[in-house]
Amino acid sequence: MPAPDTDSDTAPDSAATGEPPYPTDRNVLEPDCARCPALAENRECISWGTGDLEASVVVVGEAPGYGNPEADPWRGGNWTGKAYTSRHSGRRIRRMVEQVGYGDDAYYTNAVKCFPAEPDDRATNREPTAEERANCRTHLLTELEQVDPTVVLATGKHATQTVLAAEDRELEGFIDSVLEPVWCERLDVHLVPILHPSYQDVWIGRLGYEPEEYLEAIGETLDDLCAPGEYA
């Protein structure tokens, strides 16, 4: 198992700033990966996973966004090379996971590690292609094998679809799947879909939750699945 590479960024005092801890290293699996020519041409950095390699929870997003190169330090994985380090969604999902008690027991990554840019606009994202998802899936499977989590917390429809694809399964109705655990036999892990942080405010009410109730529901679901002896 490779040791995570340490970057030069220093973590701010999260207690003093009210921010979630900023990751200081990343789990580089294939330096300079060029399996997807269009992604390699338009990315700034490969956005590798960050966090505890013995974590109980792996948080999976779809792909890094373009990010903001002027933000400090939350520029986004396309600029930092670290998954979920954007000013909005990165900070938000890390704060949520920390608030439900898994801040020190989580690993963050993306189904696709490079920013998928529109061909005529490098700052605008598109959906990764099926080929790009398939090319990068081996990286995600390697991470799941290394970390061996109890739960995969998939943020959004596309991340959920990617994890299910590794099981040769399809997603039927994302909103109805939110916070409904799915046992993935091949991956030997429970999949828990949640709303992507960028769309969370739009959909929480439609699910019948207030924001605090939604956060509590995530915590309760993780506790139920990660508790020793449960689902043995």
CYANA upper distance limits for C-alpha pairs under 8 A (distance plus 0.5 A):
  1 MET  CA    146 GLN  CA      7.25
  2 PRO  CA     27 ASN  CA      7.99
  2 PRO  CA     28 VAL  CA      8.36
  2 PRO  CA     29 LEU  CA      8.20
  3 ALA  CA     27 ASN  CA      7.43
  4 PRO  CA     25 ASP  CA      6.44
  4 PRO  CA     26 ARG  CA      5.54
  4 PRO  CA     27 ASN  CA      4.73
  4 PRO  CA     28 VAL  CA      6.83
  5 ASP  CA     25 ASP  CA      5.97
  5 ASP  CA     26 ARG  CA      5.92
  5 ASP  CA     27 ASN  CA      6.72
  5 ASP  CA     28 VAL  CA      7.07
  6 THR  CA     24 THR  CA      6.71
  6 THR  CA     25 ASP  CA      4.77
  6 THR  CA     26 ARG  CA      7.13
  7 ASP  CA     24 THR  CA      6.42
  7 ASP  CA     25 ASP  CA      5.97
  7 ASP  CA     26 ARG  CA      8.16
  8 SER  CA     24 THR  CA      7.98
  9 ASP  CA     24 THR  CA      6.57
  9 ASP  CA     73 PRO  CA      8.34
 10 THR  CA     22 TYR  CA      8.44
 10 THR  CA     24 THR  CA      6.69
 11 ALA  CA     21 PRO  CA      7.03
 11 ALA  CA     22 TYR  CA      5.59
 11 ALA  CA     23 PRO  CA      7.07
 11 ALA  CA     24 THR  CA      6.70
 12 PRO  CA     17 THR  CA      8.14
 12 PRO  CA     21 PRO  CA      7.46
 12 PRO  CA     22 TYR  CA      7.23
 13 ASP  CA     17 THR  CA      6.75
 13 ASP  CA     21 PRO  CA      7.87
 14 SER  CA     18 GLY  CA      5.97
 14 SER  CA     19 GLU  CA      5.37
 14 SER  CA     20 PRO  CA      6.04
 14 SER  CA     21 PRO  CA      5.77
 14 SER  CA     22 TYR  CA      8.36
 15 ALA  CA     19 GLU  CA      7.64
 19 GLU  CA     91 ARG  CA      7.76
 19 GLU  CA     95 ARG  CA      7.75
 20 PRO  CA     91 ARG  CA      6.94
 20 PRO  CA     94 ARG  CA      6.58
 20 PRO  CA     95 ARG  CA      5.75
 20 PRO  CA     98 GLU  CA      7.76
 22 TYR  CA     85 THR  CA      8.05
 23 PRO  CA     50 THR  CA      7.04
 23 PRO  CA     51 GLY  CA      7.54
 23 PRO  CA     82 LYS  CA      8.22
 23 PRO  CA     85 THR  CA      8.47
 25 ASP  CA     50 THR  CA      6.83
 25 ASP  CA     51 GLY  CA      8.19
 25 ASP  CA     82 LYS  CA      8.19
 26 ARG  CA     48 TRP  CA      6.33
 26 ARG  CA     49 GLY  CA      6.06
 26 ARG  CA     50 THR  CA      5.08
 26 ARG  CA     51 GLY  CA      7.76
 26 ARG  CA     81 GLY  CA      8.16
 26 ARG  CA     82 LYS  CA      6.47
 27 ASN  CA     48 TRP  CA      6.30
 27 ASN  CA     49 GLY  CA      5.74
 27 ASN  CA     50 THR  CA      6.46
 28 VAL  CA     48 TRP  CA      6.27
 28 VAL  CA     49 GLY  CA      7.86
 29 LEU  CA     48 TRP  CA      8.19
 29 LEU  CA    139 HIS  CA      7.58
 32 ASP  CA     46 ILE  CA      8.14
 33 CYS  CA     40 ALA  CA      8.08
 33 CYS  CA     46 ILE  CA      8.45
 34 ALA  CA     39 LEU  CA      8.36
 34 ALA  CA     40 ALA  CA      6.05
 35 ARG  CA     40 ALA  CA      8.34
 35 ARG  CA    135 ASN  CA      7.05
 36 CYS  CA     40 ALA  CA      6.65
 36 CYS  CA    132 GLU  CA      6.68
 36 CYS  CA    135 ASN  CA      7.76
 37 PRO  CA     41 GLU  CA      6.56
 38 ALA  CA     42 ASN  CA      6.94
 38 ALA  CA    116 PRO  CA      8.41
 39 LEU  CA     43 ARG  CA      6.41
 39 LEU  CA    114 CYS  CA      6.50
 39 LEU  CA    115 PHE  CA      7.06
 39 LEU  CA    116 PRO  CA      6.27
 39 LEU  CA    117 ALA  CA      7.76
 40 ALA  CA    114 CYS  CA      7.90
 42 ASN  CA    115 PHE  CA      7.96
 42 ASN  CA    116 PRO  CA      8.07
 42 ASN  CA    117 ALA  CA      6.89
 42 ASN  CA    122 ARG  CA      6.82
 43 ARG  CA     78 ASN  CA      6.88
 43 ARG  CA    114 CYS  CA      6.57
 43 ARG  CA    115 PHE  CA      6.05
 43 ARG  CA    116 PRO  CA      8.03
 43 ARG  CA    117 ALA  CA      8.21
 44 GLU  CA     78 ASN  CA      5.96
 44 GLU  CA     79 TRP  CA      6.21
 45 CYS  CA     77 GLY  CA      7.67
 45 CYS  CA     78 ASN  CA      5.55
 45 CYS  CA     79 TRP  CA      6.14
 45 CYS  CA     80 THR  CA      7.30
 45 CYS  CA     81 GLY  CA      5.50
 45 CYS  CA    114 CYS  CA      7.62
 46 ILE  CA     77 GLY  CA      7.88
 46 ILE  CA     78 ASN  CA      7.00
 46 ILE  CA     81 GLY  CA      5.71
 46 ILE  CA     82 LYS  CA      8.26
 46 ILE  CA    113 LYS  CA      6.22
 46 ILE  CA    114 CYS  CA      5.65
 46 ILE  CA    115 PHE  CA      8.42
 47 SER  CA     64 PRO  CA      7.27
 47 SER  CA     77 GLY  CA      5.29
 47 SER  CA     78 ASN  CA      6.43
 47 SER  CA     80 THR  CA      7.73
 47 SER  CA     81 GLY  CA      4.58
 47 SER  CA     82 LYS  CA      5.20
 47 SER  CA     83 ALA  CA      5.59
 47 SER  CA    109 THR  CA      8.37
 47 SER  CA    110 ASN  CA      8.25
 47 SER  CA    113 LYS  CA      5.46
 47 SER  CA    114 CYS  CA      6.44
 48 TRP  CA     77 GLY  CA      8.28
 48 TRP  CA     81 GLY  CA      6.36
 48 TRP  CA     82 LYS  CA      5.57
 48 TRP  CA     83 ALA  CA      6.08
 48 TRP  CA    109 THR  CA      7.03
 48 TRP  CA    110 ASN  CA      8.31
 48 TRP  CA    113 LYS  CA      6.77
 49 GLY  CA     82 LYS  CA      6.57
 49 GLY  CA     83 ALA  CA      5.77
 49 GLY  CA    107 TYR  CA      7.49
 49 GLY  CA    108 TYR  CA      5.93
 49 GLY  CA    109 THR  CA      4.78
 49 GLY  CA    110 ASN  CA      7.74
 50 THR  CA     82 LYS  CA      6.69
 50 THR  CA     83 ALA  CA      6.75
 50 THR  CA    107 TYR  CA      6.23
 50 THR  CA    108 TYR  CA      5.79
 50 THR  CA    109 THR  CA      7.12
 51 GLY  CA     55 ALA  CA      8.13
 51 GLY  CA    106 ALA  CA      6.61
 51 GLY  CA    107 TYR  CA      4.72
 51 GLY  CA    108 TYR  CA      6.68
 52 ASP  CA    104 ASP  CA      7.94
 52 ASP  CA    105 ASP  CA      6.97
 52 ASP  CA    106 ALA  CA      6.67
 52 ASP  CA    107 TYR  CA      6.03
 52 ASP  CA    147 VAL  CA      8.31
 53 LEU  CA    107 TYR  CA      7.41
 53 LEU  CA    146 GLN  CA      7.28
 53 LEU  CA    147 VAL  CA      5.28
 54 GLU  CA    105 ASP  CA      8.18
 54 GLU  CA    147 VAL  CA      5.63
 54 GLU  CA    148 ASP  CA      7.58
 54 GLU  CA    149 PRO  CA      7.80
 55 ALA  CA    104 ASP  CA      8.41
 55 ALA  CA    105 ASP  CA      5.13
 55 ALA  CA    106 ALA  CA      5.47
 55 ALA  CA    107 TYR  CA      6.52
 55 ALA  CA    147 VAL  CA      6.76
 55 ALA  CA    148 ASP  CA      8.18
 55 ALA  CA    149 PRO  CA      6.44
 56 SER  CA    105 ASP  CA      6.28
 56 SER  CA    106 ALA  CA      6.80
 56 SER  CA    147 VAL  CA      8.49
 56 SER  CA    148 ASP  CA      8.08
 56 SER  CA    149 PRO  CA      4.95
 56 SER  CA    150 THR  CA      5.60
 56 SER  CA    151 VAL  CA      6.91
 56 SER  CA    226 CYS  CA      7.56
 57 VAL  CA    102 TYR  CA      8.16
 57 VAL  CA    105 ASP  CA      6.93
 57 VAL  CA    106 ALA  CA      5.28
 57 VAL  CA    107 TYR  CA      6.85
 57 VAL  CA    149 PRO  CA      5.93
 57 VAL  CA    150 THR  CA      6.66
 57 VAL  CA    151 VAL  CA      5.45
 57 VAL  CA    152 VAL  CA      6.31
 57 VAL  CA    153 LEU  CA      7.29
 58 VAL  CA    106 ALA  CA      6.16
 58 VAL  CA    107 TYR  CA      5.21
 58 VAL  CA    108 TYR  CA      6.34
 58 VAL  CA    109 THR  CA      7.93
 58 VAL  CA    144 LEU  CA      8.28
 58 VAL  CA    147 VAL  CA      8.49
 58 VAL  CA    149 PRO  CA      6.81
 58 VAL  CA    151 VAL  CA      6.92
 58 VAL  CA    152 VAL  CA      5.32
 58 VAL  CA    153 LEU  CA      6.51
 59 VAL  CA    106 ALA  CA      7.50
 59 VAL  CA    107 TYR  CA      6.56
 59 VAL  CA    108 TYR  CA      5.26
 59 VAL  CA    109 THR  CA      6.71
 59 VAL  CA    110 ASN  CA      8.49
 59 VAL  CA    152 VAL  CA      6.43
 59 VAL  CA    153 LEU  CA      5.20
 59 VAL  CA    154 ALA  CA      6.42
 59 VAL  CA    155 THR  CA      7.66
 60 VAL  CA    108 TYR  CA      6.69
 60 VAL  CA    109 THR  CA      5.61
 60 VAL  CA    110 ASN  CA      5.49
 60 VAL  CA    111 ALA  CA      6.88
 60 VAL  CA    152 VAL  CA      7.46
 60 VAL  CA    153 LEU  CA      6.64
 60 VAL  CA    154 ALA  CA      5.33
 60 VAL  CA    155 THR  CA      6.55
 60 VAL  CA    159 ALA  CA      6.73
 61 GLY  CA     84 TYR  CA      8.43
 61 GLY  CA    109 THR  CA      6.88
 61 GLY  CA    110 ASN  CA      4.90
 61 GLY  CA    111 ALA  CA      6.54
 61 GLY  CA    154 ALA  CA      6.75
 61 GLY  CA    155 THR  CA      5.75
 61 GLY  CA    156 GLY  CA      7.56
 61 GLY  CA    158 HIS  CA      8.39
 61 GLY  CA    159 ALA  CA      5.79
 61 GLY  CA    196 HIS  CA      8.31
 62 GLU  CA    110 ASN  CA      5.78
 62 GLU  CA    111 ALA  CA      5.53
 62 GLU  CA    112 VAL  CA      6.53
 62 GLU  CA    155 THR  CA      8.09
 62 GLU  CA    156 GLY  CA      8.03
 62 GLU  CA    158 HIS  CA      6.22
 62 GLU  CA    159 ALA  CA      5.17
 63 ALA  CA    110 ASN  CA      5.72
 63 ALA  CA    111 ALA  CA      6.60
 63 ALA  CA    112 VAL  CA      5.27
 63 ALA  CA    113 LYS  CA      6.32
 63 ALA  CA    114 CYS  CA      6.88
 63 ALA  CA    115 PHE  CA      6.64
 63 ALA  CA    116 PRO  CA      7.89
 63 ALA  CA    128 PRO  CA      8.36
 64 PRO  CA     76 GLY  CA      7.57
 64 PRO  CA     77 GLY  CA      6.11
 64 PRO  CA     78 ASN  CA      6.52
 64 PRO  CA     83 ALA  CA      7.41
 64 PRO  CA     84 TYR  CA      7.77
 64 PRO  CA    110 ASN  CA      7.59
 64 PRO  CA    112 VAL  CA      8.16
 64 PRO  CA    113 LYS  CA      7.22
 64 PRO  CA    114 CYS  CA      6.74
 64 PRO  CA    115 PHE  CA      5.57
 64 PRO  CA    116 PRO  CA      8.35
 65 GLY  CA     76 GLY  CA      7.46
 65 GLY  CA     77 GLY  CA      7.83
 65 GLY  CA     78 ASN  CA      7.18
 65 GLY  CA     86 SER  CA      8.50
 65 GLY  CA    115 PHE  CA      6.21
 65 GLY  CA    116 PRO  CA      8.25
 65 GLY  CA    125 ASN  CA      7.09
 66 TYR  CA     76 GLY  CA      7.67
 66 TYR  CA     78 ASN  CA      6.41
 66 TYR  CA    115 PHE  CA      6.73
 66 TYR  CA    117 ALA  CA      8.29
 66 TYR  CA    123 ALA  CA      6.21
 66 TYR  CA    124 THR  CA      7.37
 66 TYR  CA    125 ASN  CA      7.32
 67 GLY  CA     75 ARG  CA      5.97
 67 GLY  CA     76 GLY  CA      5.11
 67 GLY  CA     77 GLY  CA      7.66
 67 GLY  CA     78 ASN  CA      6.87
 67 GLY  CA     79 TRP  CA      7.50
 67 GLY  CA     86 SER  CA      6.63
 67 GLY  CA     87 ARG  CA      8.40
 68 ASN  CA     74 TRP  CA      8.36
 68 ASN  CA     75 ARG  CA      5.29
 68 ASN  CA     76 GLY  CA      7.05
 68 ASN  CA     79 TRP  CA      8.32
 68 ASN  CA     86 SER  CA      8.17
 68 ASN  CA     87 ARG  CA      8.43
 69 PRO  CA     75 ARG  CA      5.75
 69 PRO  CA     76 GLY  CA      8.34
 69 PRO  CA     79 TRP  CA      6.90
 70 GLU  CA     75 ARG  CA      7.26
 71 ALA  CA     75 ARG  CA      5.38
 71 ALA  CA     87 ARG  CA      7.79
 74 TRP  CA     85 THR  CA      5.76
 74 TRP  CA     86 SER  CA      5.34
 74 TRP  CA     87 ARG  CA      5.21
 74 TRP  CA     90 GLY  CA      8.27
 74 TRP  CA     91 ARG  CA      8.20
 75 ARG  CA     79 TRP  CA      6.56
 75 ARG  CA     80 THR  CA      6.96
 75 ARG  CA     85 THR  CA      6.98
 75 ARG  CA     86 SER  CA      5.73
 75 ARG  CA     87 ARG  CA      6.81
 76 GLY  CA     80 THR  CA      6.47
 76 GLY  CA     81 GLY  CA      8.34
 76 GLY  CA     82 LYS  CA      7.89
 76 GLY  CA     83 ALA  CA      7.96
 76 GLY  CA     84 TYR  CA      7.09
 76 GLY  CA     85 THR  CA      5.02
 76 GLY  CA     86 SER  CA      4.10
 76 GLY  CA     87 ARG  CA      7.26
 76 GLY  CA     90 GLY  CA      7.90
 77 GLY  CA     81 GLY  CA      5.25
 77 GLY  CA     82 LYS  CA      5.15
 77 GLY  CA     83 ALA  CA      5.49
 77 GLY  CA     84 TYR  CA      6.68
 77 GLY  CA     85 THR  CA      6.06
 77 GLY  CA     86 SER  CA      7.12
 78 ASN  CA     82 LYS  CA      8.25
 78 ASN  CA    114 CYS  CA      7.32
 78 ASN  CA    115 PHE  CA      6.52
 80 THR  CA     85 THR  CA      7.82
 83 ALA  CA     90 GLY  CA      8.38
 83 ALA  CA    108 TYR  CA      6.55
 83 ALA  CA    109 THR  CA      5.59
 83 ALA  CA    110 ASN  CA      6.99
 83 ALA  CA    113 LYS  CA      8.36
 84 TYR  CA     89 SER  CA      7.48
 84 TYR  CA     90 GLY  CA      4.62
 84 TYR  CA     91 ARG  CA      7.94
 84 TYR  CA     93 ILE  CA      8.45
 84 TYR  CA     94 ARG  CA      8.44
 84 TYR  CA    108 TYR  CA      7.08
 84 TYR  CA    109 THR  CA      7.48
 85 THR  CA     89 SER  CA      8.36
 85 THR  CA     90 GLY  CA      5.11
 85 THR  CA     91 ARG  CA      7.13
 86 SER  CA     90 GLY  CA      4.99
 86 SER  CA     91 ARG  CA      6.96
 87 ARG  CA     91 ARG  CA      6.24
 88 HIS  CA     92 ARG  CA      6.50
 88 HIS  CA    198 SER  CA      8.04
 89 SER  CA     93 ILE  CA      6.52
 89 SER  CA    196 HIS  CA      8.50
 89 SER  CA    197 PRO  CA      5.86
 89 SER  CA    198 SER  CA      6.36
 90 GLY  CA     94 ARG  CA      6.69
 91 ARG  CA     95 ARG  CA      6.46
 92 ARG  CA     96 MET  CA      6.68
 92 ARG  CA    197 PRO  CA      7.10
 93 ILE  CA     97 VAL  CA      6.66
 93 ILE  CA    197 PRO  CA      6.81
 94 ARG  CA     98 GLU  CA      6.56
 94 ARG  CA    103 GLY  CA      7.58
 95 ARG  CA     99 GLN  CA      6.56
 95 ARG  CA    103 GLY  CA      8.29
 96 MET  CA    100 VAL  CA      6.92
 96 MET  CA    215 LEU  CA      7.55
 97 VAL  CA    101 GLY  CA      7.07
 97 VAL  CA    102 TYR  CA      5.95
 97 VAL  CA    103 GLY  CA      5.98
 97 VAL  CA    106 ALA  CA      8.31
 98 GLU  CA    102 TYR  CA      5.77
 98 GLU  CA    103 GLY  CA      4.25
 98 GLU  CA    104 ASP  CA      7.94
 99 GLN  CA    103 GLY  CA      7.82
100 VAL  CA    215 LEU  CA      7.65
100 VAL  CA    216 GLU  CA      7.65
100 VAL  CA    218 ILE  CA      7.89
100 VAL  CA    219 GLY  CA      5.36
101 GLY  CA    219 GLY  CA      7.90
102 TYR  CA    106 ALA  CA      6.57
109 THR  CA    113 LYS  CA      8.29
109 THR  CA    140 LEU  CA      8.43
110 ASN  CA    140 LEU  CA      8.07
110 ASN  CA    159 ALA  CA      8.15
111 ALA  CA    133 ARG  CA      7.49
111 ALA  CA    136 CYS  CA      7.33
111 ALA  CA    137 ARG  CA      7.03
111 ALA  CA    140 LEU  CA      6.64
111 ALA  CA    159 ALA  CA      6.67
111 ALA  CA    162 THR  CA      7.15
111 ALA  CA    163 VAL  CA      8.45
112 VAL  CA    128 PRO  CA      7.97
112 VAL  CA    132 GLU  CA      7.76
112 VAL  CA    133 ARG  CA      6.55
112 VAL  CA    136 CYS  CA      6.08
112 VAL  CA    137 ARG  CA      7.89
113 LYS  CA    136 CYS  CA      7.57
115 PHE  CA    125 ASN  CA      7.59
116 PRO  CA    125 ASN  CA      5.98
116 PRO  CA    126 ARG  CA      6.17
116 PRO  CA    127 GLU  CA      7.19
116 PRO  CA    128 PRO  CA      6.40
117 ALA  CA    121 ASP  CA      7.22
117 ALA  CA    122 ARG  CA      5.59
117 ALA  CA    123 ALA  CA      7.00
117 ALA  CA    124 THR  CA      6.07
117 ALA  CA    125 ASN  CA      5.00
117 ALA  CA    126 ARG  CA      6.26
118 GLU  CA    122 ARG  CA      6.46
118 GLU  CA    123 ALA  CA      8.13
118 GLU  CA    124 THR  CA      6.19
118 GLU  CA    125 ASN  CA      6.17
118 GLU  CA    126 ARG  CA      6.13
128 PRO  CA    132 GLU  CA      6.42
128 PRO  CA    133 ARG  CA      6.91
129 THR  CA    133 ARG  CA      6.76
130 ALA  CA    134 ALA  CA      6.67
131 GLU  CA    135 ASN  CA      6.55
132 GLU  CA    136 CYS  CA      6.69
133 ARG  CA    137 ARG  CA      6.41
133 ARG  CA    162 THR  CA      7.79
134 ALA  CA    138 THR  CA      7.97
136 CYS  CA    140 LEU  CA      7.29
137 ARG  CA    141 LEU  CA      6.63
137 ARG  CA    162 THR  CA      8.24
137 ARG  CA    166 ALA  CA      8.24
138 THR  CA    142 THR  CA      6.57
139 HIS  CA    143 GLU  CA      6.78
140 LEU  CA    144 LEU  CA      6.77
141 LEU  CA    145 GLU  CA      6.64
142 THR  CA    146 GLN  CA      6.60
143 GLU  CA    147 VAL  CA      6.47
144 LEU  CA    148 ASP  CA      5.86
144 LEU  CA    149 PRO  CA      7.28
144 LEU  CA    187 LEU  CA      8.14
149 PRO  CA    189 VAL  CA      7.22
150 THR  CA    189 VAL  CA      5.91
150 THR  CA    190 HIS  CA      6.80
150 THR  CA    225 LEU  CA      7.74
150 THR  CA    226 CYS  CA      6.71
151 VAL  CA    189 VAL  CA      6.15
151 VAL  CA    190 HIS  CA      5.25
151 VAL  CA    191 LEU  CA      6.33
151 VAL  CA    192 VAL  CA      7.44
151 VAL  CA    222 LEU  CA      7.93
151 VAL  CA    225 LEU  CA      7.72
151 VAL  CA    226 CYS  CA      7.89
152 VAL  CA    189 VAL  CA      7.34
152 VAL  CA    190 HIS  CA      6.64
152 VAL  CA    191 LEU  CA      5.31
152 VAL  CA    192 VAL  CA      6.59
153 LEU  CA    191 LEU  CA      6.69
153 LEU  CA    192 VAL  CA      5.48
153 LEU  CA    193 PRO  CA      6.39
153 LEU  CA    194 ILE  CA      7.33
154 ALA  CA    159 ALA  CA      5.98
154 ALA  CA    160 THR  CA      5.80
154 ALA  CA    163 VAL  CA      8.40
154 ALA  CA    191 LEU  CA      7.52
154 ALA  CA    192 VAL  CA      6.63
154 ALA  CA    193 PRO  CA      5.24
154 ALA  CA    194 ILE  CA      6.54
155 THR  CA    159 ALA  CA      6.56
155 THR  CA    160 THR  CA      7.57
155 THR  CA    193 PRO  CA      6.65
155 THR  CA    194 ILE  CA      5.61
155 THR  CA    195 LEU  CA      5.96
155 THR  CA    196 HIS  CA      5.00
155 THR  CA    197 PRO  CA      7.79
156 GLY  CA    160 THR  CA      6.80
156 GLY  CA    193 PRO  CA      7.24
156 GLY  CA    194 ILE  CA      6.53
156 GLY  CA    195 LEU  CA      5.44
156 GLY  CA    196 HIS  CA      4.81
157 LYS  CA    161 GLN  CA      6.63
157 LYS  CA    174 PHE  CA      6.28
157 LYS  CA    193 PRO  CA      8.27
157 LYS  CA    195 LEU  CA      8.33
157 LYS  CA    196 HIS  CA      8.37
158 HIS  CA    162 THR  CA      6.73
159 ALA  CA    163 VAL  CA      6.92
160 THR  CA    164 LEU  CA      6.75
160 THR  CA    171 LEU  CA      7.98
160 THR  CA    193 PRO  CA      6.60
161 GLN  CA    165 ALA  CA      6.51
161 GLN  CA    170 GLU  CA      7.06
161 GLN  CA    171 LEU  CA      6.28
162 THR  CA    166 ALA  CA      7.21
163 VAL  CA    167 GLU  CA      7.65
163 VAL  CA    191 LEU  CA      8.38
164 LEU  CA    168 ASP  CA      6.92
164 LEU  CA    169 ARG  CA      5.59
164 LEU  CA    170 GLU  CA      6.60
164 LEU  CA    171 LEU  CA      7.55
164 LEU  CA    184 CYS  CA      8.28
165 ALA  CA    169 ARG  CA      5.81
165 ALA  CA    170 GLU  CA      6.91
166 ALA  CA    186 ARG  CA      8.43
166 ALA  CA    187 LEU  CA      8.31
167 GLU  CA    184 CYS  CA      7.20
167 GLU  CA    185 GLU  CA      8.09
167 GLU  CA    186 ARG  CA      6.68
167 GLU  CA    187 LEU  CA      7.90
173 GLY  CA    177 SER  CA      7.10
174 PHE  CA    178 VAL  CA      7.12
175 ILE  CA    207 LEU  CA      8.28
176 ASP  CA    180 GLU  CA      8.49
177 SER  CA    193 PRO  CA      6.95
178 VAL  CA    192 VAL  CA      7.63
178 VAL  CA    193 PRO  CA      5.40
178 VAL  CA    194 ILE  CA      5.54
178 VAL  CA    195 LEU  CA      7.44
179 LEU  CA    192 VAL  CA      6.09
179 LEU  CA    193 PRO  CA      6.11
179 LEU  CA    194 ILE  CA      6.38
179 LEU  CA    217 ALA  CA      8.20
179 LEU  CA    218 ILE  CA      7.43
179 LEU  CA    221 THR  CA      7.68
180 GLU  CA    192 VAL  CA      6.58
180 GLU  CA    193 PRO  CA      7.43
181 PRO  CA    190 HIS  CA      6.65
181 PRO  CA    191 LEU  CA      6.07
181 PRO  CA    192 VAL  CA      5.22
181 PRO  CA    193 PRO  CA      7.92
182 VAL  CA    190 HIS  CA      6.04
182 VAL  CA    191 LEU  CA      5.51
182 VAL  CA    192 VAL  CA      6.98
183 TRP  CA    188 ASP  CA      8.03
183 TRP  CA    189 VAL  CA      6.71
183 TRP  CA    190 HIS  CA      5.10
183 TRP  CA    191 LEU  CA      6.76
184 CYS  CA    188 ASP  CA      6.15
184 CYS  CA    189 VAL  CA      5.93
184 CYS  CA    190 HIS  CA      6.37
184 CYS  CA    191 LEU  CA      7.23
185 GLU  CA    189 VAL  CA      7.46
190 HIS  CA    225 LEU  CA      8.19
195 LEU  CA    199 TYR  CA      7.23
195 LEU  CA    200 GLN  CA      5.97
195 LEU  CA    203 TRP  CA      8.10
196 HIS  CA    200 GLN  CA      6.38
197 PRO  CA    201 ASP  CA      8.34
199 TYR  CA    203 TRP  CA      7.08
200 GLN  CA    204 ILE  CA      6.36
201 ASP  CA    205 GLY  CA      8.14
202 VAL  CA    206 ARG  CA      8.22
203 TRP  CA    207 LEU  CA      6.90
204 ILE  CA    208 GLY  CA      7.13
204 ILE  CA    209 TYR  CA      6.03
204 ILE  CA    210 GLU  CA      7.23
204 ILE  CA    211 PRO  CA      7.30
204 ILE  CA    214 TYR  CA      7.68
205 GLY  CA    209 TYR  CA      5.84
205 GLY  CA    210 GLU  CA      6.87
209 TYR  CA    213 GLU  CA      6.15
209 TYR  CA    214 TYR  CA      5.98
210 GLU  CA    214 TYR  CA      6.66
211 PRO  CA    215 LEU  CA      6.83
212 GLU  CA    216 GLU  CA      6.67
213 GLU  CA    217 ALA  CA      6.60
214 TYR  CA    218 ILE  CA      6.87
215 LEU  CA    219 GLY  CA      6.88
216 GLU  CA    220 GLU  CA      6.60
217 ALA  CA    221 THR  CA      6.57
218 ILE  CA    222 LEU  CA      6.73
219 GLY  CA    223 ASP  CA      6.55
220 GLU  CA    224 ASP  CA      6.58
221 THR  CA    225 LEU  CA      6.86
222 LEU  CA    226 CYS  CA      6.33
223 ASP  CA    227 ALA  CA      6.13
224 ASP  CA    230 GLU  CA      7.48
225 LEU  CA    230 GLU  CA      6.84
225 LEU  CA    231 TYR  CA      7.64
226 CYS  CA    230 GLU  CA      7.69
